[in-house]
Amino acid sequence: MVTLLDPRQVGPFEKLILSHAVQREALTGLLVDKKILTEEEFLEMVKTVNLEMKKKRESKILRLVYNADGR
């Protein structure tokens, strides 16, 4: 089910997304600048986390379908 945002919420939602992106970029930059990790390591971790989250979403969808069938 899709939930539409109230048009009055779009501005604050966009600000939240932008704030998150800026914070993530700053943190990533600090970690790379301080040589705690390389940009390649960061990108590899992003891929790994993205894949894990995708698997969890698919698993959740399969459980919903399974439960909807009553089995």
C-alpha positions as CSV (number, residue, x, y, z in Angstrom):
1,M,0.0,0.0,0.0
2,V,1.3,3.4,-0.9
3,T,0.8,6.3,1.5
4,L,0.8,9.7,-0.2
5,L,2.4,12.6,1.7
6,D,0.3,15.6,2.5
7,P,1.7,18.5,0.3
8,R,2.5,20.4,3.5
9,Q,4.9,17.6,4.5
10,V,6.9,17.5,1.3
11,G,9.1,20.5,2.2
12,P,10.1,19.1,5.6
13,F,10.6,15.6,4.0
14,E,12.9,17.0,1.3
15,K,14.9,18.9,4.0
16,L,15.2,15.7,6.0
17,I,16.5,13.8,3.0
18,L,19.0,16.6,2.1
19,S,20.2,16.8,5.7
20,H,20.8,13.0,5.8
21,A,22.7,13.2,2.5
22,V,24.9,16.0,3.7
23,Q,25.7,14.3,7.0
24,R,26.5,11.0,5.3
25,E,28.8,12.8,2.8
26,A,30.6,14.6,5.6
27,L,31.0,11.4,7.7
28,T,32.3,9.5,4.6
29,G,34.7,12.3,3.8
30,L,36.1,12.3,7.3
31,L,36.6,8.6,7.4
32,V,38.4,8.6,4.0
33,D,40.5,11.7,4.9
34,K,41.6,10.2,8.2
35,K,42.4,7.0,6.2
36,I,40.1,4.9,8.4
37,L,38.7,3.4,5.2
38,T,39.2,3.9,1.5
39,E,36.5,5.1,-0.9
40,E,36.5,1.7,-2.4
41,E,35.9,0.0,1.0
42,F,33.1,2.4,1.6
43,L,31.5,1.7,-1.8
44,E,31.8,-2.0,-1.3
45,M,30.1,-1.8,2.1
46,V,27.3,0.3,0.5
47,K,26.8,-2.5,-2.0
48,T,26.8,-5.1,0.7
49,V,24.3,-3.3,2.9
50,N,22.1,-2.5,-0.1
51,L,22.0,-6.2,-1.1
52,E,21.2,-7.3,2.5
53,M,18.3,-4.8,2.7
54,K,17.0,-5.9,-0.6
55,K,16.9,-9.5,0.6
56,K,15.1,-8.5,3.8
57,R,12.5,-6.6,1.8
58,E,12.0,-9.5,-0.6
59,S,11.7,-11.9,2.3
60,K,9.1,-9.6,4.0
61,I,7.1,-9.5,0.8
62,L,7.2,-13.2,0.4
63,R,5.9,-13.7,4.0
64,L,3.1,-11.2,3.3
65,V,2.1,-13.2,0.1
66,Y,2.4,-16.5,2.0
67,N,0.2,-15.2,4.8
68,A,-2.3,-13.7,2.4
69,D,-2.8,-17.2,0.9
70,G,-3.6,-18.6,4.3
71,R,-0.8,-21.1,4.2
